[in-house]
Amino acid sequence: MYKPPKGTPEDLRIAATVQYLFATWFEQMSNIIIAVYEDSDRLQHARRKKFESWFEDSGVDYIEKHDFEFTEEEGTRLASLFIHMDFVAKEQAITNFISAIVNGHVSI
C-alpha cells in the first residue's frame, strides 16, 4: 500500500471526495470514470490499490471496475475504467477504450 512520506498526514478529504464522486457521478448511467495512476515514481500499483479501497468503501454496488495494464516504451501504465452496470452500451464503451489504447489513439 502507498505510504506517504513520514510526517505527512493522510488527507481524509480525498477519500470522501472520491466516494462522493462514485455516489453522485453515476446517477447518470452513461457516465464513465477512467482513472490513470501516476507512474513517475513507480508507485502506480499502490495508487491503484488505494483508489480501489476508496471505491470499495463507497458502498456503491451498481458500478463495475475494469483494470487495465499496458506496457509502453516508458514502462507499465495502469488504468481503471468505472462504468454503471446498467449502461446500455457498456460492452461497446469498454471495447472502444481498449481499442483506443491498443491502436495508439490514446496514450495513458
ZADO-182093 format. One record per residue (C-alpha): residue number from 1; x, y, z; residue in three letters. Coordinates in steps of 0.001 Angstrom, whole numbers. Layout:
// ZADO-182093
R seq      xx      yy      zz type
R NUM       X       Y       Z  ALA
...
END
This chain:
// ZADO-182093
R seq      xx      yy      zz type
R   1       0       0       0  MET
R   2    1191    3518    -770  TYR
R   3    2730    5208    2242  LYS
R   4    3120    8992    2159  PRO
R   5    6458   10398    3294  PRO
R   6    6957   10196    7047  LYS
R   7    5207   13025    8840  GLY
R   8    2663   13605    6071  THR
R   9    -898   13270    7399  PRO
R  10   -3357   11349    5255  GLU
R  11   -5906   13727    3796  ASP
R  12   -9237   12098    4628  LEU
R  13  -10998   14603    2395  ARG
R  14   -9554   12831    -656  ILE
R  15  -11275    9556     249  ALA
R  16  -14528   11375     994  ALA
R  17  -14346   13269   -2308  THR
R  18  -13705   10111   -4350  VAL
R  19  -16531    8278   -2570  GLN
R  20  -18896   11199   -3150  TYR
R  21  -17929   11170   -6821  LEU
R  22  -18792    7477   -7116  PHE
R  23  -22130    8033   -5365  ALA
R  24  -23211   11014   -7491  THR
R  25  -21467   10778  -10855  TRP
R  26  -23166    7511  -11731  PHE
R  27  -26673    8809  -11124  GLU
R  28  -26408    9332  -14891  GLN
R  29  -25975    5751  -16175  MET
R  30  -23986    6778  -19255  SER
R  31  -21183    8406  -17238  ASN
R  32  -17795    6707  -17134  ILE
R  33  -14748    7352  -14986  ILE
R  34  -11285    6492  -16243  ILE
R  35   -8585    6598  -13588  ALA
R  36   -4974    6638  -14755  VAL
R  37   -2456    6009  -12000  TYR
R  38     648    8215  -11958  GLU
R  39    3774    6167  -12519  ASP
R  40    6703    8598  -12454  SER
R  41    7831    7218   -9065  ASP
R  42    6834    3609   -9842  ARG
R  43    4081    3648   -7200  LEU
R  44    1234    3162   -9680  GLN
R  45     273    -220   -8193  HIS
R  46     -60    1325   -4727  ALA
R  47   -2151    4163   -6144  ARG
R  48   -4482    1720   -7882  ARG
R  49   -4840    -256   -4665  LYS
R  50   -5658    2911   -2678  LYS
R  51   -8217    4048   -5261  PHE
R  52   -9750     561   -5200  GLU
R  53  -10134     744   -1413  SER
R  54  -11950    4083   -1757  TRP
R  55  -14196    2538   -4399  PHE
R  56  -14988    -485   -2223  GLU
R  57  -15594    1692     841  ASP
R  58  -18037    3868   -1123  SER
R  59  -20659    1123    -852  GLY
R  60  -21876    1805   -4385  VAL
R  61  -22862   -1584   -5760  ASP
R  62  -24027    -667   -9267  TYR
R  63  -20611     231  -10670  ILE
R  64  -18243   -2202  -12336  GLU
R  65  -14486   -1693  -12189  LYS
R  66  -12272   -2915  -15020  HIS
R  67   -8490   -2763  -14585  ASP
R  68   -6094   -2402  -17491  PHE
R  69   -2332   -2689  -17705  GLU
R  70    -428   -1530  -20764  PHE
R  71    3262   -1784  -21473  THR
R  72    4794    1106  -23370  GLU
R  73    8374    2156  -24031  GLU
R  74    8258    4327  -20915  GLU
R  75    7059    1462  -18723  GLY
R  76    3883     -95  -17431  THR
R  77     756    2055  -17351  ARG
R  78   -2207    1218  -15138  LEU
R  79   -5756    2431  -15589  ALA
R  80   -9203    1554  -14294  SER
R  81  -12499    2098  -16028  LEU
R  82  -15548    2528  -13796  PHE
R  83  -18894    2079  -15508  ILE
R  84  -22521    1745  -14436  HIS
R  85  -23546   -1916  -14734  MET
R  86  -26854    -905  -16373  ASP
R  87  -25274    1342  -19025  PHE
R  88  -26857     142  -22281  VAL
R  89  -23643     434  -24328  ALA
R  90  -21344    -853  -21578  LYS
R  91  -19578   -3542  -23602  GLU
R  92  -19081   -1184  -26540  GLN
R  93  -17634    1515  -24257  ALA
R  94  -15154    -958  -22768  ILE
R  95  -14200   -2251  -26212  THR
R  96  -13730    1299  -27515  ASN
R  97  -11482    2175  -24591  PHE
R  98   -9290    -880  -25125  ILE
R  99   -9179    -293  -28881  SER
R 100   -8151    3343  -28451  ALA
R 101   -5252    2352  -26208  ILE
R 102   -4116    -612  -28323  VAL
R 103   -4280    1373  -31554  ASN
R 104   -2352    4276  -30079  GLY
R 105   -5197    6778  -30307  HIS
R 106   -4928    7458  -26593  VAL
R 107   -1783    7373  -24546  SER
R 108   -2137    6763  -20875  ILE
END
